[in-house]
Amino acid sequence: MDCTLLYWNGRIIDFDLPITVRLTVTEADPGQGDSAQGGTKPATLETGAVVNVPSFVDVGDDVLIDSRTGQYMSRA
């Protein structure tokens, strides 16, 4: 993950984080039923965070997470 740091007199005075973060799913239940119905399931990411993802997302998949809200955006 890249971030932008703003220095003044050798000290960091501001920073910007990226809007999206690419993370790997480390734990998730197997997908159930028809994913066209829009079902979701909890998945644990490599950071330990748990987010709701669509039922088609599996362990090992990379996903994009909105760093402002912590919500799933899409598969990477």
Phi, psi and omega per residue, in radians:
M1 nan 2.295 3.090
D2 -1.756 2.509 3.018
C3 -2.407 2.766 -3.122
T4 -1.820 2.241 3.127
L5 -1.951 2.439 3.077
L6 -1.947 2.096 -3.113
Y7 -1.807 2.598 2.987
W8 -2.542 2.147 -3.091
N9 0.935 0.703 3.080
G10 1.359 0.106 3.137
R11 -2.090 2.522 3.082
I12 -1.320 2.190 3.131
I13 -2.007 -0.193 3.114
D14 -2.825 2.755 3.075
F15 -2.633 2.680 3.079
D16 -2.173 2.213 3.057
L17 -1.650 2.679 3.085
P18 -1.157 2.660 3.137
I19 -1.258 -0.630 3.115
T20 -2.031 2.552 3.117
V21 -2.200 2.328 3.115
R22 -1.644 2.093 -3.111
L23 -2.306 2.762 -3.133
T24 -1.774 2.415 3.079
V25 -1.353 2.190 -3.138
T26 -1.831 -0.424 3.101
E27 -2.521 2.361 3.066
A28 -2.871 2.504 3.043
D29 -1.196 2.686 3.069
P30 -1.052 2.576 3.098
G31 -1.067 2.553 -3.110
Q32 -2.184 2.304 2.997
G33 1.189 -2.705 -3.040
D34 -1.532 2.016 -3.130
S35 -1.243 -0.219 3.111
A36 -1.188 -0.326 3.126
Q37 -1.371 -0.133 3.079
G38 1.426 0.444 3.130
G39 -1.217 2.622 3.093
T40 -2.188 2.902 3.107
K41 -2.607 2.715 3.080
P42 -1.321 2.504 3.086
A43 -2.411 2.451 3.096
T44 -1.662 2.333 -3.131
L45 -1.706 2.963 -3.096
E46 -1.039 -0.360 3.117
T47 -1.491 -0.162 -3.071
G48 1.687 -0.172 3.111
A49 -1.204 2.537 3.092
V50 -1.960 2.190 3.135
V51 -2.280 2.726 3.036
N52 -1.460 2.260 -3.134
V53 -2.232 2.797 3.061
P54 -1.074 2.719 -3.049
S55 -1.136 -0.292 -3.135
F56 -1.438 -0.137 -3.141
V57 -1.367 2.317 -3.093
D58 -2.096 2.924 3.054
V59 -1.022 2.370 -3.133
G60 1.659 -0.267 3.108
D61 -1.256 2.517 2.996
D62 -1.612 2.376 -3.136
V63 -2.249 2.725 3.052
L64 -1.752 2.263 -3.121
I65 -2.063 2.387 3.073
D66 -1.305 2.022 -3.063
S67 -1.227 -0.299 3.130
R68 -1.395 -0.602 -3.051
T69 -1.996 -0.341 -3.086
G70 1.358 0.282 -3.108
Q71 -1.728 2.625 3.065
Y72 -1.078 2.398 3.069
M73 -1.952 -0.879 -3.123
S74 -2.968 2.997 2.982
R75 -1.356 2.560 -3.127
A76 -1.573 nan nan
